[in-house]
Amino acid sequence: MAAGCGSADNEPAPEAPPGIELTSSAFQAGAPIPARYTCDGPDTSPPLAWADVPKGAKSLALVVDDPDAPGGTYTHWTVYGIPVATRHVQAGAPPPRSQQGENSFGDDRYGGPCPPKGDKPHHYEFQLYALRAPLGLQRGAKPDDVRSAITKQALARGLLIGTFKRG
């Protein structure tokens, strides 16, 4: 893992109408993300839960980004092909029957918050998208390919923002 979220210059996450309620039992909206879900801890993905997925959704996708990264948006996790009936993800694992794309660290897994030491707190955007159709991407798709596919299929999204600052 790289020491700190360096430059990535990915496109920002796709826009979609709000409507999905996205929460975590690990942190509240706008609050710090506990170290266990970051590079200062075991670096496991946090638990997430959601409600109010719109009717007509055929699939779900999750994107976790740091828009405060020095070189532009840094992608920490993309997950797609999430079955529409899924309503939560446990800590440390992607949802069953889903696929993970490549993150800005170059891995196809969750890479937790890891801003450069001394930076102000970074904001981490967990965005869940309800999609009109599955994205049709293979495992390990590049972050911008995931974003482009989401843009074409997004019905609604949920947003949960947490913060993290390294000592």
Backbone bond lengths (Angstrom), bond angles and torsions (degrees), N, CA, C in turn:
res aa  C-N    CA-C-N  psi(-1)  N-CA   C-N-CA  omega(-1)  CA-C   N-CA-C  phi
1 M - - - 1.442 - - 1.512 108.92 -
2 A 1.307 116.52 139.45 1.450 121.97 177.97 1.519 109.94 -68.89
3 A 1.307 115.79 149.56 1.462 120.07 177.45 1.516 108.36 -83.93
4 G 1.286 117.11 99.00 1.461 122.31 -179.89 1.510 111.39 88.91
5 C 1.317 114.59 150.08 1.460 120.89 179.80 1.512 108.20 -77.13
6 G 1.300 116.57 104.56 1.453 121.26 -179.91 1.505 111.14 -82.88
7 S 1.302 116.12 -153.83 1.452 119.17 -177.33 1.519 110.25 -82.34
8 A 1.300 115.81 146.19 1.454 121.27 178.27 1.516 110.71 -137.32
9 D 1.328 116.77 -37.90 1.446 122.78 177.83 1.524 113.40 56.92
10 N 1.338 117.00 36.83 1.456 120.51 172.59 1.515 109.17 -76.76
11 E 1.311 115.01 157.52 1.456 120.29 174.19 1.520 109.05 -65.37
12 P 1.343 117.85 152.40 1.461 119.62 175.09 1.531 110.50 -63.37
13 A 1.321 115.99 161.45 1.464 120.76 179.42 1.533 110.14 -62.09
14 P 1.321 116.83 149.06 1.461 120.44 -179.40 1.528 112.61 -62.99
15 E 1.304 115.54 148.90 1.454 121.72 174.69 1.523 108.65 -84.81
16 A 1.307 115.55 150.49 1.462 122.75 174.31 1.513 106.63 -162.61
17 P 1.326 117.50 154.60 1.466 118.80 179.00 1.529 110.83 -59.16
18 P 1.332 117.03 142.36 1.463 119.07 175.98 1.527 109.58 -68.71
19 G 1.294 116.68 168.93 1.451 119.69 177.10 1.511 113.63 156.96
20 I 1.330 117.03 -27.08 1.459 120.75 179.52 1.524 108.08 -89.52
21 E 1.320 116.41 134.16 1.456 121.01 175.50 1.528 107.65 -91.63
22 L 1.326 116.82 116.49 1.466 123.33 -178.64 1.518 109.01 -115.22
23 T 1.337 117.17 125.08 1.461 122.02 -177.44 1.526 110.33 -136.77
24 S 1.330 115.38 168.19 1.457 122.29 173.08 1.518 108.62 -138.67
25 S 1.317 116.14 139.90 1.463 119.87 174.27 1.532 110.73 -78.33
26 A 1.324 118.03 -7.61 1.466 122.32 -177.98 1.530 112.92 -88.85
27 F 1.339 118.10 -27.63 1.457 121.45 -179.79 1.525 109.69 -157.85
28 Q 1.312 115.24 152.44 1.458 121.94 178.16 1.531 109.75 -88.24
29 A 1.312 116.84 159.32 1.463 121.89 176.65 1.527 109.55 -56.96
30 G 1.327 115.99 129.34 1.452 122.60 178.63 1.518 114.80 82.63
31 A 1.319 117.38 -4.39 1.461 122.18 -176.92 1.530 110.91 -95.72
32 P 1.336 116.67 164.39 1.465 119.96 176.99 1.530 112.58 -63.70
33 I 1.319 115.04 143.62 1.462 122.87 174.98 1.529 107.01 -83.34
34 P 1.330 118.68 128.01 1.464 119.94 179.75 1.532 112.05 -58.59
35 A 1.336 115.83 146.27 1.465 122.15 -175.49 1.526 113.11 -56.27
36 R 1.325 118.68 -29.11 1.471 119.76 -178.11 1.535 112.54 -61.66
37 Y 1.337 116.94 -19.46 1.466 121.37 -179.64 1.529 111.46 -101.50
38 T 1.345 116.61 18.74 1.462 122.30 -176.38 1.527 110.60 -131.38
39 C 1.325 115.85 178.44 1.465 120.69 178.09 1.525 112.12 -70.46
40 D 1.326 118.50 -12.02 1.461 121.31 175.79 1.528 111.93 -86.34
41 G 1.320 117.13 -0.35 1.461 123.11 178.33 1.518 109.18 -133.57
42 P 1.334 117.33 -154.06 1.472 120.54 179.95 1.532 114.33 -69.08
43 D 1.346 116.76 -8.69 1.469 120.77 175.32 1.532 112.17 63.32
44 T 1.326 116.65 43.30 1.460 120.67 175.77 1.519 109.05 -96.82
45 S 1.299 116.49 150.61 1.462 120.56 178.34 1.528 109.45 -68.99
46 P 1.336 117.29 144.82 1.461 119.77 179.97 1.530 111.51 -77.74
47 P 1.337 116.48 158.29 1.457 118.85 173.76 1.531 109.13 -69.89
48 L 1.315 115.94 142.66 1.463 121.89 177.96 1.525 109.01 -133.75
49 A 1.316 115.72 149.97 1.462 121.45 175.68 1.519 108.16 -139.77
50 W 1.335 116.28 152.64 1.461 119.29 179.92 1.516 111.03 -146.84
51 A 1.339 113.03 158.58 1.460 122.07 179.66 1.520 108.05 -145.00
52 D 1.315 115.12 167.31 1.471 122.89 175.88 1.524 113.68 67.97
53 V 1.328 116.85 36.91 1.468 120.15 172.26 1.521 106.67 -68.69
54 P 1.327 118.73 128.42 1.464 119.85 -175.18 1.529 112.97 -68.08
55 K 1.324 113.96 149.50 1.468 119.67 173.26 1.521 107.11 -62.16
56 G 1.294 116.39 146.51 1.459 120.75 -177.93 1.516 112.84 96.01
57 A 1.322 117.29 -13.48 1.469 119.65 176.92 1.522 108.93 -69.08
58 K 1.334 116.77 138.01 1.462 122.91 -179.29 1.524 112.72 -111.19
59 S 1.334 116.47 -15.11 1.457 121.47 -177.36 1.521 107.62 -164.24
60 L 1.339 115.70 165.56 1.462 121.74 177.25 1.527 109.58 -128.00
61 A 1.328 115.66 154.72 1.462 121.52 176.15 1.521 108.72 -141.62
62 L 1.328 116.45 147.23 1.453 123.17 -179.32 1.523 109.15 -123.88
63 V 1.330 115.86 134.22 1.462 122.26 176.24 1.526 107.36 -129.68
64 V 1.333 116.78 131.11 1.463 121.88 176.66 1.523 107.38 -120.49
65 D 1.330 115.73 119.09 1.462 122.09 -174.96 1.517 111.86 -129.36
66 D 1.345 114.43 155.75 1.459 123.44 169.31 1.526 107.17 -114.96
67 P 1.343 118.06 99.41 1.462 119.25 179.50 1.523 113.15 -75.46
68 D 1.341 117.24 -8.66 1.467 121.44 -179.35 1.526 113.52 -91.10
69 A 1.322 118.07 1.00 1.465 121.35 -178.16 1.533 109.90 -59.24
70 P 1.326 117.18 146.56 1.471 121.12 -175.08 1.531 114.98 -54.12
71 G 1.316 118.86 -38.17 1.462 120.26 -175.38 1.514 114.45 -102.49
72 G 1.326 118.77 13.54 1.459 121.84 -177.66 1.516 110.02 118.81
73 T 1.298 116.14 -177.51 1.461 121.64 -175.93 1.521 111.31 -56.51
74 Y 1.342 115.50 128.73 1.461 123.10 -179.50 1.518 107.69 -112.81
75 T 1.317 116.94 124.10 1.462 121.83 -176.09 1.524 110.65 -93.16
76 H 1.326 115.35 125.69 1.461 121.89 -178.97 1.518 113.24 -99.61
77 W 1.336 117.42 -22.02 1.470 119.15 -178.39 1.510 108.86 -168.37
78 T 1.320 116.43 135.82 1.463 121.92 165.87 1.514 107.10 -129.83
79 V 1.315 115.39 134.09 1.462 122.83 178.37 1.517 106.66 -136.04
80 Y 1.318 116.97 132.03 1.469 120.78 -178.28 1.519 109.27 -142.07
81 G 1.314 114.72 170.25 1.455 118.71 -174.91 1.522 111.13 72.95
82 I 1.322 116.89 22.71 1.465 120.88 178.04 1.527 107.19 -73.43
83 P 1.327 118.29 123.92 1.467 119.70 179.57 1.532 110.93 -57.39
84 V 1.320 115.87 138.94 1.459 121.32 -174.62 1.532 112.65 -63.08
85 A 1.308 118.78 -23.76 1.467 121.19 178.61 1.528 112.84 -78.28
86 T 1.325 117.93 -11.76 1.465 122.18 179.64 1.526 108.82 -66.98
87 R 1.330 116.38 136.82 1.468 120.90 -179.47 1.525 113.31 -124.98
88 H 1.347 117.24 0.96 1.455 118.97 177.33 1.530 109.79 -162.82
89 V 1.303 114.00 164.76 1.456 121.67 173.45 1.525 106.61 -133.43
90 Q 1.312 115.73 133.74 1.455 120.86 179.47 1.525 110.00 -78.00
91 A 1.314 115.63 157.83 1.465 120.56 176.95 1.527 109.68 -61.27
92 G 1.319 115.29 138.89 1.455 120.66 172.11 1.507 117.43 83.83
93 A 1.334 118.44 6.84 1.471 119.56 -178.68 1.521 110.31 -154.24
94 P 1.324 116.87 149.16 1.465 118.57 173.32 1.527 109.48 -74.98
95 P 1.317 117.60 163.58 1.463 119.44 176.45 1.527 110.51 -60.18
96 P 1.336 117.48 145.61 1.466 120.14 176.83 1.533 111.33 -56.73
97 R 1.331 115.90 145.41 1.465 124.79 176.46 1.538 113.45 65.47
98 S 1.336 117.13 17.75 1.461 120.21 176.98 1.530 109.23 -104.86
99 Q 1.318 115.92 173.13 1.462 121.67 177.38 1.524 109.04 -124.56
100 Q 1.329 115.98 146.70 1.447 120.66 177.86 1.524 110.29 -105.77
101 G 1.321 114.57 138.07 1.455 120.06 174.91 1.514 110.16 -93.62
102 E 1.308 114.90 176.61 1.460 121.36 179.14 1.526 109.43 -74.05
103 N 1.322 116.59 142.08 1.459 120.87 173.94 1.533 108.99 -101.05
104 S 1.322 117.18 -179.88 1.466 120.35 -178.76 1.522 113.10 -72.20
105 F 1.338 117.68 -11.58 1.464 121.23 173.06 1.532 110.61 -78.62
106 G 1.364 116.80 -12.59 1.456 121.20 -178.30 1.517 113.75 93.11
107 D 1.338 117.10 10.12 1.469 122.13 -179.78 1.523 110.53 -110.21
108 D 1.331 117.24 156.09 1.469 119.63 174.28 1.531 108.92 -103.47
109 R 1.323 113.60 66.68 1.463 122.80 178.75 1.532 107.98 -160.79
110 Y 1.332 115.42 178.72 1.457 121.22 174.96 1.529 108.97 -71.72
111 G 1.302 116.05 133.94 1.458 123.48 171.48 1.519 106.54 -125.31
112 G 1.303 117.31 111.07 1.455 121.86 -171.80 1.513 114.76 -67.76
113 P 1.339 114.87 168.77 1.457 120.60 176.94 1.525 111.18 -52.31
114 C 1.340 115.53 136.96 1.460 120.46 -176.86 1.530 109.30 -157.73
115 P 1.348 116.70 58.97 1.466 117.81 -178.16 1.530 110.89 -68.12
116 P 1.314 116.85 158.66 1.463 118.95 177.06 1.525 110.78 -58.47
117 K 1.338 115.60 140.62 1.467 120.21 177.60 1.517 108.81 -59.83
118 G 1.328 115.10 137.89 1.457 120.83 179.68 1.518 113.84 93.01
119 D 1.336 119.03 -15.99 1.462 121.29 176.59 1.525 109.99 -68.67
120 K 1.317 115.44 155.81 1.461 120.55 169.90 1.523 107.43 -63.62
121 P 1.332 118.06 163.57 1.473 118.75 178.27 1.531 111.35 -55.17
122 H 1.328 115.31 135.72 1.462 121.10 174.69 1.522 108.17 -92.70
123 H 1.322 115.77 154.10 1.461 122.90 177.43 1.521 108.32 -101.48
124 Y 1.314 115.95 130.13 1.463 121.51 -179.33 1.514 108.21 -112.25
125 E 1.328 115.38 118.90 1.461 122.62 -175.78 1.521 109.82 -98.47
126 F 1.317 116.09 112.45 1.457 123.31 172.48 1.517 105.33 -94.62
127 Q 1.334 117.88 115.45 1.456 121.72 -177.42 1.519 109.85 -123.93
128 L 1.326 114.84 122.72 1.454 121.33 177.38 1.519 107.84 -106.55
129 Y 1.329 116.73 129.85 1.457 122.68 -178.25 1.520 111.31 -113.43
130 A 1.320 115.83 134.87 1.462 122.14 168.21 1.527 105.62 -91.36
131 L 1.335 115.64 132.16 1.467 121.04 -172.68 1.527 112.36 -117.57
132 R 1.337 115.50 146.10 1.469 121.91 176.75 1.525 111.83 -67.00
133 A 1.324 115.65 -28.76 1.473 121.38 -177.03 1.523 108.00 -154.25
134 P 1.325 117.72 156.79 1.467 119.68 174.25 1.530 110.32 -58.14
135 L 1.325 116.52 152.02 1.465 120.73 -175.99 1.520 113.98 -74.65
136 G 1.309 117.52 -22.82 1.461 119.82 178.59 1.519 113.74 71.58
137 L 1.318 117.77 24.34 1.460 121.82 -179.92 1.517 110.67 -97.66
138 Q 1.311 115.94 149.53 1.458 121.47 174.91 1.522 109.19 -84.10
139 R 1.312 116.63 163.27 1.465 122.64 175.86 1.527 108.62 -55.84
140 G 1.335 116.05 140.58 1.452 120.79 176.43 1.517 115.24 84.76
141 A 1.337 118.39 13.72 1.466 120.68 179.52 1.531 110.02 -59.51
142 K 1.307 115.88 145.92 1.465 122.63 179.92 1.536 109.82 -66.69
143 P 1.356 117.18 148.19 1.467 119.64 -178.00 1.529 114.47 -52.96
144 D 1.327 117.89 -43.58 1.467 118.72 -178.95 1.526 112.27 -69.72
145 D 1.333 118.40 -28.52 1.470 120.58 174.74 1.527 110.36 -67.85
146 V 1.328 116.19 -38.40 1.465 120.46 177.09 1.524 109.43 -64.61
147 R 1.322 116.94 -46.52 1.473 120.66 179.47 1.526 111.53 -59.86
148 S 1.308 116.43 -44.86 1.468 120.50 -179.62 1.526 111.02 -61.29
149 A 1.324 116.78 -43.63 1.467 120.46 179.66 1.527 110.77 -66.20
150 I 1.337 117.52 -39.61 1.464 120.71 178.05 1.521 110.33 -63.06
151 T 1.330 117.09 -44.01 1.466 121.20 -178.87 1.525 111.26 -53.79
152 K 1.319 117.42 -38.42 1.470 121.63 -178.10 1.527 112.78 -75.06
153 Q 1.336 118.07 -21.56 1.467 120.80 -172.04 1.530 115.60 -118.64
154 A 1.328 119.20 -4.08 1.467 121.84 -171.40 1.529 113.29 -68.97
155 L 1.339 114.77 127.73 1.469 122.53 173.63 1.526 110.79 -99.62
156 A 1.331 116.27 -39.86 1.463 121.96 -176.49 1.518 108.41 -160.85
157 R 1.332 115.26 165.86 1.456 119.09 177.10 1.515 110.39 -144.99
158 G 1.313 113.63 159.15 1.455 122.57 170.89 1.514 107.32 -120.27
159 L 1.309 117.02 145.88 1.458 121.71 -177.10 1.519 109.83 -131.06
160 L 1.322 115.76 129.49 1.463 123.49 173.73 1.515 106.69 -129.24
161 I 1.316 116.87 123.21 1.467 121.24 -179.29 1.523 109.09 -113.13
162 G 1.325 115.74 128.24 1.456 123.14 172.78 1.512 108.32 -121.11
163 T 1.319 117.46 164.52 1.465 121.61 -179.75 1.525 109.89 -120.77
164 F 1.321 114.96 159.66 1.458 119.87 174.20 1.519 109.61 -156.20
165 K 1.335 114.99 136.96 1.478 122.83 176.87 1.518 106.93 -133.74
166 R 1.310 115.66 131.16 1.471 120.42 177.16 1.514 109.39 -86.58
167 G 1.326 114.84 148.80 1.464 120.79 -179.18 1.491 113.66 -73.07
